[in-house]
Amino acid sequence: MTTTKRLGTNISGAPFLAGFARSGDFDFARSKDLSVADELLRANEEFARNFKLGELSVRPKRHVAVLACMDSRILFEHCLGLKPGDAHMIRNAGGIATEDALRSLIVSHHLLDTQEFIIINHTDCGLLKVQEYELRSKLAEKMGTVASEPANFYAFDDLEENVRRQIHRVKSHPWIPKQIPVRGFVYDVKTGRLTEIK
């Protein structure tokens, strides 16, 4: 069984990848002469040959923005039933409402007409139970120098409380209207289920 066939089995429900997963023309088998970036460029060539999404609007069809973790195990487009053009997806380490994430949410609402925000953290997060000062110390020792940025890694001990903290950061920003619903969830990486955090 080739890697391409496994891909087609695993993500056959993804409309934005189903085209090239079915084509059978692209082989993801690693070549020792290609970097990962080169492999992705080859995949993009196949994607572009079957591209049919050029008419999508810049404004998300379902008027929602999702702030979530960057974890590679989670394809939120799958678990939320989203299609290309449906939503803004904003992802960073931890699903944190950082200054840049807030910037994106503000642009999403005021310039691109989203009317609802969703925040998703997940179990087994890489930042869960990490001590900020220990991480900075290890990085300084490993790299042989200190750095002023990032000012925070936003590590946390309590997953549900972290979700509540991000909801508060978003809701309390003066440029995010009070009528915008902001709901938070925890995604379980073992079951695929979302649990809402109140």
ABEGO torsion letter per residue (X at the ends): XBAAAAAAAAAAABAAAAAAAAAGABBABBBAABBAAAAAAAAAAAAAAABAAAABBABBAAGBBBBBBABAABBAAAAAGBBBGABBBBBBBGGBBBAAAAAAAAAAAAAAGBABBBBBBBBGBAABGBBAAAAAAAAAAAAGBBBAOBABAGBBABAAAAAAAAAAAAAABAABBAABBBBBBBBBAAAGBBBBBX
